[in-house]
Amino acid sequence: MYSVEIFDKLKAIHEKIKSENTGSRAQFAKDLQITEHALWRYIGIFKERKIPVKFSKRGNTYFYDINENEEVRIVWEFRLLIRENHS
C-alpha cells in the first residue's frame, strides 16, 4: 500500500509526463526535489502497471507511448465495501 506522499509524487510525475515537459531525468528529478534514483523507482511503478513511459531524446522529455484513444489516469479512491453475511 502506498502512502499519501507517494500518491502525491506519482500525481506530480504524471502531470509532467502528460504535458511532455519533463526535461532530462536530472532536470525532472530536480524539479520534483527527489534524486534521479527515486525518480527511476517512481517511473518503475508506472511500468509495473503496464503504462508505457518512454523518453524522447529528440524532445528531451518523458512521454506516454499510447494511442490517441487511450488515456493514463492516476486514481486514488476510497470505497465502503459491504460484506454479505453468509451465515
Chimera marker file (.cmm) of the C-alpha trace (Angstrom):
<marker_set name="trace">
<marker id="1" x="0.000" y="0.000" z="0.000" r="1" g="1" b="0" radius="0.5"/>
<marker id="2" x="1.257" y="3.466" z="-0.849" r="1" g="1" b="0" radius="0.5"/>
<marker id="3" x="1.366" y="6.487" z="1.417" r="1" g="1" b="0" radius="0.5"/>
<marker id="4" x="-0.260" y="9.828" z="0.630" r="1" g="1" b="0" radius="0.5"/>
<marker id="5" x="3.171" y="11.302" z="-0.115" r="1" g="1" b="0" radius="0.5"/>
<marker id="6" x="3.855" y="8.650" z="-2.740" r="1" g="1" b="0" radius="0.5"/>
<marker id="7" x="0.483" y="9.252" z="-4.388" r="1" g="1" b="0" radius="0.5"/>
<marker id="8" x="1.184" y="12.990" z="-4.425" r="1" g="1" b="0" radius="0.5"/>
<marker id="9" x="4.566" y="12.382" z="-6.051" r="1" g="1" b="0" radius="0.5"/>
<marker id="10" x="3.055" y="9.977" z="-8.611" r="1" g="1" b="0" radius="0.5"/>
<marker id="11" x="0.426" y="12.572" z="-9.469" r="1" g="1" b="0" radius="0.5"/>
<marker id="12" x="3.089" y="15.269" z="-9.955" r="1" g="1" b="0" radius="0.5"/>
<marker id="13" x="5.135" y="12.924" z="-12.150" r="1" g="1" b="0" radius="0.5"/>
<marker id="14" x="2.041" y="12.008" z="-14.157" r="1" g="1" b="0" radius="0.5"/>
<marker id="15" x="1.123" y="15.657" z="-14.784" r="1" g="1" b="0" radius="0.5"/>
<marker id="16" x="4.628" y="16.473" z="-16.058" r="1" g="1" b="0" radius="0.5"/>
<marker id="17" x="4.768" y="13.383" z="-18.278" r="1" g="1" b="0" radius="0.5"/>
<marker id="18" x="1.272" y="14.073" z="-19.603" r="1" g="1" b="0" radius="0.5"/>
<marker id="19" x="2.308" y="17.599" z="-20.593" r="1" g="1" b="0" radius="0.5"/>
<marker id="20" x="5.501" y="16.185" z="-22.173" r="1" g="1" b="0" radius="0.5"/>
<marker id="21" x="7.530" y="18.851" z="-20.403" r="1" g="1" b="0" radius="0.5"/>
<marker id="22" x="9.878" y="16.963" z="-18.093" r="1" g="1" b="0" radius="0.5"/>
<marker id="23" x="13.319" y="17.780" z="-19.418" r="1" g="1" b="0" radius="0.5"/>
<marker id="24" x="16.125" y="15.313" z="-18.802" r="1" g="1" b="0" radius="0.5"/>
<marker id="25" x="15.978" y="12.785" z="-15.972" r="1" g="1" b="0" radius="0.5"/>
<marker id="26" x="18.291" y="15.026" z="-13.927" r="1" g="1" b="0" radius="0.5"/>
<marker id="27" x="16.137" y="18.115" z="-14.521" r="1" g="1" b="0" radius="0.5"/>
<marker id="28" x="12.898" y="16.204" z="-13.898" r="1" g="1" b="0" radius="0.5"/>
<marker id="29" x="14.207" y="14.860" z="-10.581" r="1" g="1" b="0" radius="0.5"/>
<marker id="30" x="15.446" y="18.309" z="-9.579" r="1" g="1" b="0" radius="0.5"/>
<marker id="31" x="12.037" y="19.855" z="-10.352" r="1" g="1" b="0" radius="0.5"/>
<marker id="32" x="10.387" y="17.187" z="-8.172" r="1" g="1" b="0" radius="0.5"/>
<marker id="33" x="13.009" y="17.657" z="-5.432" r="1" g="1" b="0" radius="0.5"/>
<marker id="34" x="13.957" y="13.985" z="-5.465" r="1" g="1" b="0" radius="0.5"/>
<marker id="35" x="17.006" y="12.007" z="-6.558" r="1" g="1" b="0" radius="0.5"/>
<marker id="36" x="17.307" y="10.543" z="-10.039" r="1" g="1" b="0" radius="0.5"/>
<marker id="37" x="17.252" y="7.086" z="-8.449" r="1" g="1" b="0" radius="0.5"/>
<marker id="38" x="13.954" y="7.895" z="-6.688" r="1" g="1" b="0" radius="0.5"/>
<marker id="39" x="12.519" y="9.157" z="-9.978" r="1" g="1" b="0" radius="0.5"/>
<marker id="40" x="13.539" y="5.900" z="-11.654" r="1" g="1" b="0" radius="0.5"/>
<marker id="41" x="11.735" y="3.941" z="-8.893" r="1" g="1" b="0" radius="0.5"/>
<marker id="42" x="8.573" y="6.043" z="-9.337" r="1" g="1" b="0" radius="0.5"/>
<marker id="43" x="8.627" y="5.542" z="-13.105" r="1" g="1" b="0" radius="0.5"/>
<marker id="44" x="9.017" y="1.832" z="-12.361" r="1" g="1" b="0" radius="0.5"/>
<marker id="45" x="5.644" y="1.941" z="-10.566" r="1" g="1" b="0" radius="0.5"/>
<marker id="46" x="4.046" y="3.120" z="-13.813" r="1" g="1" b="0" radius="0.5"/>
<marker id="47" x="5.836" y="0.445" z="-15.825" r="1" g="1" b="0" radius="0.5"/>
<marker id="48" x="4.817" y="-2.300" z="-13.354" r="1" g="1" b="0" radius="0.5"/>
<marker id="49" x="1.236" y="-1.360" z="-14.187" r="1" g="1" b="0" radius="0.5"/>
<marker id="50" x="1.935" y="-1.676" z="-17.920" r="1" g="1" b="0" radius="0.5"/>
<marker id="51" x="1.871" y="2.099" z="-18.506" r="1" g="1" b="0" radius="0.5"/>
<marker id="52" x="4.339" y="2.728" z="-21.338" r="1" g="1" b="0" radius="0.5"/>
<marker id="53" x="6.540" y="5.601" z="-20.163" r="1" g="1" b="0" radius="0.5"/>
<marker id="54" x="9.339" y="6.409" z="-22.590" r="1" g="1" b="0" radius="0.5"/>
<marker id="55" x="11.975" y="9.092" z="-23.007" r="1" g="1" b="0" radius="0.5"/>
<marker id="56" x="12.408" y="11.097" z="-26.202" r="1" g="1" b="0" radius="0.5"/>
<marker id="57" x="15.991" y="12.237" z="-26.749" r="1" g="1" b="0" radius="0.5"/>
<marker id="58" x="14.763" y="14.441" z="-29.569" r="1" g="1" b="0" radius="0.5"/>
<marker id="59" x="12.118" y="16.157" z="-27.424" r="1" g="1" b="0" radius="0.5"/>
<marker id="60" x="14.167" y="15.843" z="-24.206" r="1" g="1" b="0" radius="0.5"/>
<marker id="61" x="11.107" y="14.678" z="-22.293" r="1" g="1" b="0" radius="0.5"/>
<marker id="62" x="9.379" y="11.635" z="-20.888" r="1" g="1" b="0" radius="0.5"/>
<marker id="63" x="6.045" y="10.808" z="-22.507" r="1" g="1" b="0" radius="0.5"/>
<marker id="64" x="3.308" y="8.177" z="-22.532" r="1" g="1" b="0" radius="0.5"/>
<marker id="65" x="3.592" y="5.960" z="-25.615" r="1" g="1" b="0" radius="0.5"/>
<marker id="66" x="-0.154" y="5.477" z="-26.053" r="1" g="1" b="0" radius="0.5"/>
<marker id="67" x="-2.715" y="5.739" z="-28.834" r="1" g="1" b="0" radius="0.5"/>
<marker id="68" x="-4.837" y="8.881" z="-29.095" r="1" g="1" b="0" radius="0.5"/>
<marker id="69" x="-7.894" y="6.915" z="-27.902" r="1" g="1" b="0" radius="0.5"/>
<marker id="70" x="-6.074" y="5.900" z="-24.687" r="1" g="1" b="0" radius="0.5"/>
<marker id="71" x="-5.585" y="7.903" z="-21.508" r="1" g="1" b="0" radius="0.5"/>
<marker id="72" x="-3.443" y="7.497" z="-18.408" r="1" g="1" b="0" radius="0.5"/>
<marker id="73" x="-5.027" y="8.467" z="-15.098" r="1" g="1" b="0" radius="0.5"/>
<marker id="74" x="-3.892" y="8.301" z="-11.507" r="1" g="1" b="0" radius="0.5"/>
<marker id="75" x="-6.872" y="7.121" z="-9.480" r="1" g="1" b="0" radius="0.5"/>
<marker id="76" x="-6.924" y="7.080" z="-5.729" r="1" g="1" b="0" radius="0.5"/>
<marker id="77" x="-10.274" y="6.294" z="-4.246" r="1" g="1" b="0" radius="0.5"/>
<marker id="78" x="-11.855" y="5.294" z="-1.005" r="1" g="1" b="0" radius="0.5"/>
<marker id="79" x="-14.850" y="2.984" z="-1.003" r="1" g="1" b="0" radius="0.5"/>
<marker id="80" x="-17.102" y="1.432" z="1.552" r="1" g="1" b="0" radius="0.5"/>
<marker id="81" x="-17.461" y="-2.238" z="0.785" r="1" g="1" b="0" radius="0.5"/>
<marker id="82" x="-20.274" y="-4.123" z="2.457" r="1" g="1" b="0" radius="0.5"/>
<marker id="83" x="-19.702" y="-7.802" z="3.026" r="1" g="1" b="0" radius="0.5"/>
<marker id="84" x="-22.667" y="-10.075" z="2.642" r="1" g="1" b="0" radius="0.5"/>
<marker id="85" x="-23.452" y="-12.167" z="5.711" r="1" g="1" b="0" radius="0.5"/>
<marker id="86" x="-23.493" y="-15.814" z="4.625" r="1" g="1" b="0" radius="0.5"/>
<marker id="87" x="-24.500" y="-17.312" z="7.975" r="1" g="1" b="0" radius="0.5"/>
<link id1="1" id2="2" r="1" g="1" b="0" radius="0.2"/>
<link id1="2" id2="3" r="1" g="1" b="0" radius="0.2"/>
<link id1="3" id2="4" r="1" g="1" b="0" radius="0.2"/>
<link id1="4" id2="5" r="1" g="1" b="0" radius="0.2"/>
<link id1="5" id2="6" r="1" g="1" b="0" radius="0.2"/>
<link id1="6" id2="7" r="1" g="1" b="0" radius="0.2"/>
<link id1="7" id2="8" r="1" g="1" b="0" radius="0.2"/>
<link id1="8" id2="9" r="1" g="1" b="0" radius="0.2"/>
<link id1="9" id2="10" r="1" g="1" b="0" radius="0.2"/>
<link id1="10" id2="11" r="1" g="1" b="0" radius="0.2"/>
<link id1="11" id2="12" r="1" g="1" b="0" radius="0.2"/>
<link id1="12" id2="13" r="1" g="1" b="0" radius="0.2"/>
<link id1="13" id2="14" r="1" g="1" b="0" radius="0.2"/>
<link id1="14" id2="15" r="1" g="1" b="0" radius="0.2"/>
<link id1="15" id2="16" r="1" g="1" b="0" radius="0.2"/>
<link id1="16" id2="17" r="1" g="1" b="0" radius="0.2"/>
<link id1="17" id2="18" r="1" g="1" b="0" radius="0.2"/>
<link id1="18" id2="19" r="1" g="1" b="0" radius="0.2"/>
<link id1="19" id2="20" r="1" g="1" b="0" radius="0.2"/>
<link id1="20" id2="21" r="1" g="1" b="0" radius="0.2"/>
<link id1="21" id2="22" r="1" g="1" b="0" radius="0.2"/>
<link id1="22" id2="23" r="1" g="1" b="0" radius="0.2"/>
<link id1="23" id2="24" r="1" g="1" b="0" radius="0.2"/>
<link id1="24" id2="25" r="1" g="1" b="0" radius="0.2"/>
<link id1="25" id2="26" r="1" g="1" b="0" radius="0.2"/>
<link id1="26" id2="27" r="1" g="1" b="0" radius="0.2"/>
<link id1="27" id2="28" r="1" g="1" b="0" radius="0.2"/>
<link id1="28" id2="29" r="1" g="1" b="0" radius="0.2"/>
<link id1="29" id2="30" r="1" g="1" b="0" radius="0.2"/>
<link id1="30" id2="31" r="1" g="1" b="0" radius="0.2"/>
<link id1="31" id2="32" r="1" g="1" b="0" radius="0.2"/>
<link id1="32" id2="33" r="1" g="1" b="0" radius="0.2"/>
<link id1="33" id2="34" r="1" g="1" b="0" radius="0.2"/>
<link id1="34" id2="35" r="1" g="1" b="0" radius="0.2"/>
<link id1="35" id2="36" r="1" g="1" b="0" radius="0.2"/>
<link id1="36" id2="37" r="1" g="1" b="0" radius="0.2"/>
<link id1="37" id2="38" r="1" g="1" b="0" radius="0.2"/>
<link id1="38" id2="39" r="1" g="1" b="0" radius="0.2"/>
<link id1="39" id2="40" r="1" g="1" b="0" radius="0.2"/>
<link id1="40" id2="41" r="1" g="1" b="0" radius="0.2"/>
<link id1="41" id2="42" r="1" g="1" b="0" radius="0.2"/>
<link id1="42" id2="43" r="1" g="1" b="0" radius="0.2"/>
<link id1="43" id2="44" r="1" g="1" b="0" radius="0.2"/>
<link id1="44" id2="45" r="1" g="1" b="0" radius="0.2"/>
<link id1="45" id2="46" r="1" g="1" b="0" radius="0.2"/>
<link id1="46" id2="47" r="1" g="1" b="0" radius="0.2"/>
<link id1="47" id2="48" r="1" g="1" b="0" radius="0.2"/>
<link id1="48" id2="49" r="1" g="1" b="0" radius="0.2"/>
<link id1="49" id2="50" r="1" g="1" b="0" radius="0.2"/>
<link id1="50" id2="51" r="1" g="1" b="0" radius="0.2"/>
<link id1="51" id2="52" r="1" g="1" b="0" radius="0.2"/>
<link id1="52" id2="53" r="1" g="1" b="0" radius="0.2"/>
<link id1="53" id2="54" r="1" g="1" b="0" radius="0.2"/>
<link id1="54" id2="55" r="1" g="1" b="0" radius="0.2"/>
<link id1="55" id2="56" r="1" g="1" b="0" radius="0.2"/>
<link id1="56" id2="57" r="1" g="1" b="0" radius="0.2"/>
<link id1="57" id2="58" r="1" g="1" b="0" radius="0.2"/>
<link id1="58" id2="59" r="1" g="1" b="0" radius="0.2"/>
<link id1="59" id2="60" r="1" g="1" b="0" radius="0.2"/>
<link id1="60" id2="61" r="1" g="1" b="0" radius="0.2"/>
<link id1="61" id2="62" r="1" g="1" b="0" radius="0.2"/>
<link id1="62" id2="63" r="1" g="1" b="0" radius="0.2"/>
<link id1="63" id2="64" r="1" g="1" b="0" radius="0.2"/>
<link id1="64" id2="65" r="1" g="1" b="0" radius="0.2"/>
<link id1="65" id2="66" r="1" g="1" b="0" radius="0.2"/>
<link id1="66" id2="67" r="1" g="1" b="0" radius="0.2"/>
<link id1="67" id2="68" r="1" g="1" b="0" radius="0.2"/>
<link id1="68" id2="69" r="1" g="1" b="0" radius="0.2"/>
<link id1="69" id2="70" r="1" g="1" b="0" radius="0.2"/>
<link id1="70" id2="71" r="1" g="1" b="0" radius="0.2"/>
<link id1="71" id2="72" r="1" g="1" b="0" radius="0.2"/>
<link id1="72" id2="73" r="1" g="1" b="0" radius="0.2"/>
<link id1="73" id2="74" r="1" g="1" b="0" radius="0.2"/>
<link id1="74" id2="75" r="1" g="1" b="0" radius="0.2"/>
<link id1="75" id2="76" r="1" g="1" b="0" radius="0.2"/>
<link id1="76" id2="77" r="1" g="1" b="0" radius="0.2"/>
<link id1="77" id2="78" r="1" g="1" b="0" radius="0.2"/>
<link id1="78" id2="79" r="1" g="1" b="0" radius="0.2"/>
<link id1="79" id2="80" r="1" g="1" b="0" radius="0.2"/>
<link id1="80" id2="81" r="1" g="1" b="0" radius="0.2"/>
<link id1="81" id2="82" r="1" g="1" b="0" radius="0.2"/>
<link id1="82" id2="83" r="1" g="1" b="0" radius="0.2"/>
<link id1="83" id2="84" r="1" g="1" b="0" radius="0.2"/>
<link id1="84" id2="85" r="1" g="1" b="0" radius="0.2"/>
<link id1="85" id2="86" r="1" g="1" b="0" radius="0.2"/>
<link id1="86" id2="87" r="1" g="1" b="0" radius="0.2"/>
</marker_set>
